[in-house]
Amino acid sequence: MAAYIPDTRIDPSQYGALVHHWCSKNGQKISNMNKKHRTKYDYIHCMGTKNLPQLIHEMTTKARGKQPSRAQIYINTRTRKDGSIVNEKAANVIEELKKHMVEEAESSNNSQTTQDSTNWKNDIYSKVKGSEKRGRVRCLGKIARHASSSSNSHANHRVKTLENLLGNLVSVLQVRSLKIHKLMRFYKL
C-alpha cells in the first residue's frame, strides 16, 4: 500500500509514516471515533478544504466588492455544486433564510434601507439561527475576539508605559542633539 503514492507532492518518507499510522490500532481507533462524532453533527458544510475567509473573498469579488451576508454564506456553504443541499436540516434553515431575505428585500425597497453585512446581532441569519454564543460569530471564520476588560486594562497600562519610555527617549535625544550642535559651533564644523 505504501509503495504507490497517489500524489506526486507527497514526500515518500512521510507517506510511509502516514500509511503506517492509518493501519495502526491507535490510528483505527481515532478514525472510528471521528466517524462516530461526525455522524452526530447535523450542520455539515460542503466547502471542502477552502476556509471561510477565502470563500468570503471569492464571494465579495464576484459581487464586485459587496461583502456577502451571513445568510448568503450559509446558503453557499450548504449547497453542493449540483445545486442539492447537504441534508434536510440545512434545507429547512436555507428555506427560512430565503424567506426572510425576500421579506427584507421587499421591505428595503419600500423604505430604502440597506442591511449592514457586519451587523451580526440583528441580521437575517441570527433571526433564523438565534443569537451568537459569547466570543463566536458563525459563518465568518476565525476573527479577532473582543478583549476582556482585564486584558484591556493590562494593554492600556502597557501602552502608557511605552508612551512614557518613548517620551523619555525623545527628550534624551533632544539633549544630546543640543550638545552635538554646541560642540560643532565650538569647533566651527
C-alpha positions as CSV (number, residue, x, y, z in Angstrom):
1,M,0.0,0.0,0.0
2,A,2.8,2.4,0.8
3,A,4.7,1.6,-2.4
4,Y,2.2,3.5,-4.5
5,I,1.9,7.2,-3.8
6,P,-1.2,8.7,-5.3
7,D,0.1,12.3,-5.3
8,T,3.5,13.5,-6.5
9,R,3.5,16.3,-4.0
10,I,3.8,13.9,-1.1
11,D,7.2,13.1,0.3
12,P,7.6,9.2,0.2
13,S,9.0,9.0,3.7
14,Q,6.1,11.0,5.1
15,Y,3.6,8.9,3.1
16,G,5.0,5.7,4.6
17,A,4.6,7.0,8.1
18,L,1.1,8.2,7.3
19,V,0.0,4.8,6.0
20,H,1.7,3.1,9.0
21,H,-0.4,5.4,11.3
22,W,-3.6,4.7,9.4
23,C,-3.1,0.9,9.7
24,S,-2.1,1.0,13.4
25,K,-4.6,0.2,16.2
26,N,-4.4,3.8,17.5
27,G,-5.0,5.3,14.1
28,Q,-8.0,3.0,13.5
29,K,-9.4,3.9,17.0
30,I,-9.1,7.6,16.3
31,S,-10.6,7.2,12.8
32,N,-13.6,5.2,14.2
33,M,-14.1,7.8,17.0
34,N,-14.1,10.7,14.4
35,K,-16.5,8.8,12.2
36,K,-18.9,8.3,15.1
37,H,-18.7,12.0,16.1
38,R,-19.2,13.2,12.5
39,T,-22.5,11.2,12.3
40,K,-23.8,13.3,15.3
41,Y,-23.1,16.6,13.6
42,D,-26.2,18.0,12.0
43,Y,-25.0,21.1,10.3
44,I,-22.4,19.9,7.9
45,H,-21.0,22.0,5.0
46,C,-19.6,21.2,1.6
47,M,-16.7,23.6,1.4
48,G,-14.0,21.0,1.3
49,T,-10.6,22.4,2.3
50,K,-11.4,26.0,1.5
51,N,-11.6,28.2,4.6
52,L,-14.3,30.8,5.2
53,P,-12.2,33.9,4.7
54,Q,-11.2,32.5,1.2
55,L,-14.8,31.8,0.3
56,I,-15.9,35.3,1.6
57,H,-13.2,36.9,-0.5
58,E,-14.3,35.0,-3.6
59,M,-18.0,35.9,-3.0
60,T,-17.0,39.5,-2.4
61,T,-15.0,39.6,-5.7
62,K,-17.9,38.0,-7.6
63,A,-20.3,40.6,-6.2
64,R,-17.9,43.4,-7.2
65,G,-16.8,44.4,-3.7
66,K,-20.1,43.9,-1.9
67,Q,-19.5,41.6,1.1
68,P,-21.9,38.7,1.4
69,S,-24.3,38.5,4.4
70,R,-24.0,35.5,6.8
71,A,-27.2,34.1,5.3
72,Q,-25.7,34.1,1.8
73,I,-22.5,32.5,3.2
74,Y,-24.6,29.8,5.0
75,I,-26.6,29.1,1.8
76,N,-23.4,28.9,-0.3
77,T,-21.6,26.6,2.1
78,R,-24.5,24.2,2.4
79,T,-25.3,23.9,-1.3
80,R,-23.4,21.5,-3.4
81,K,-22.1,22.2,-6.9
82,D,-25.0,20.3,-8.4
83,G,-27.5,22.6,-6.5
84,S,-28.5,20.0,-3.9
85,I,-28.4,20.8,-0.2
86,V,-26.2,18.7,2.1
87,N,-29.1,17.5,4.4
88,E,-32.7,18.1,5.5
89,K,-31.9,20.3,8.5
90,A,-29.7,22.6,6.3
91,A,-32.5,22.6,3.7
92,N,-35.0,23.8,6.3
93,V,-32.6,26.5,7.5
94,I,-32.0,27.7,3.9
95,E,-35.7,27.8,3.2
96,E,-36.2,30.0,6.3
97,L,-33.2,32.2,5.3
98,K,-34.5,32.7,1.8
99,K,-38.0,33.6,3.0
100,H,-36.5,36.2,5.4
101,M,-34.2,37.5,2.6
102,V,-37.2,38.0,0.3
103,E,-39.2,39.8,3.1
104,E,-36.3,42.1,3.8
105,A,-35.7,42.8,0.1
106,E,-39.4,43.8,-0.2
107,S,-39.3,46.0,2.9
108,S,-36.0,47.6,1.9
109,N,-37.5,48.5,-1.5
110,N,-40.2,50.3,0.3
111,S,-38.1,52.0,3.0
112,Q,-34.8,52.4,1.0
113,T,-32.7,50.9,3.9
114,T,-29.8,48.5,3.4
115,Q,-28.7,45.8,5.9
116,D,-25.1,46.2,7.0
117,S,-23.3,42.8,6.4
118,T,-21.4,43.3,9.7
119,N,-24.4,43.8,11.9
120,W,-24.3,40.3,13.5
121,K,-26.9,40.9,16.3
122,N,-29.9,41.6,14.1
123,D,-29.2,40.1,10.7
124,I,-31.3,37.5,8.9
125,Y,-29.0,34.7,10.0
126,S,-29.4,35.5,13.7
127,K,-33.2,35.8,13.3
128,V,-33.3,32.2,11.9
129,K,-30.5,30.5,13.8
130,G,-30.6,32.5,17.1
131,S,-28.1,34.8,18.7
132,E,-24.4,34.0,18.9
133,K,-22.7,32.4,21.8
134,R,-20.1,34.6,23.6
135,G,-16.9,35.0,21.6
136,R,-18.2,33.4,18.5
137,V,-19.7,34.7,15.2
138,R,-20.8,31.9,12.9
139,C,-20.3,31.9,9.1
140,L,-17.3,34.3,9.3
141,G,-14.4,32.0,10.1
142,K,-11.8,32.9,12.7
143,I,-12.0,36.5,13.6
144,A,-10.4,38.5,16.4
145,R,-12.3,38.4,19.6
146,H,-13.0,41.4,21.8
147,A,-10.6,41.5,24.7
148,S,-12.0,41.3,28.2
149,S,-11.8,44.3,30.4
150,S,-8.9,42.9,32.5
151,S,-6.7,42.3,29.4
152,N,-7.8,45.7,28.1
153,S,-6.6,47.4,31.3
154,H,-3.3,45.5,31.1
155,A,-2.9,46.6,27.4
156,N,-3.7,50.2,28.3
157,H,-1.2,50.1,31.1
158,R,1.4,48.7,28.8
159,V,0.7,51.4,26.2
160,K,1.1,54.2,28.7
161,T,4.3,52.7,30.0
162,L,5.7,52.5,26.4
163,E,4.5,56.1,25.7
164,N,6.4,57.3,28.8
165,L,9.5,55.4,27.7
166,L,9.3,56.9,24.2
167,G,8.8,60.4,25.7
168,N,12.0,59.9,27.8
169,L,14.0,58.7,24.8
170,V,12.9,61.7,22.8
171,S,14.0,64.1,25.5
172,V,17.4,62.3,25.8
173,L,17.8,62.6,22.1
174,Q,17.0,66.3,22.1
175,V,19.5,67.0,24.9
176,R,22.2,65.0,23.0
177,S,21.4,66.8,19.8
178,L,21.8,70.2,21.5
179,K,25.2,69.1,22.9
180,I,26.3,68.0,19.4
181,H,25.3,71.4,18.0
182,K,27.2,73.2,20.8
183,L,30.3,71.1,20.1
184,M,30.0,71.7,16.4
185,R,29.8,75.5,17.0
186,F,32.7,75.3,19.4
187,Y,34.9,73.5,16.9
188,K,33.3,75.5,14.0
189,L,32.4,72.4,12.0
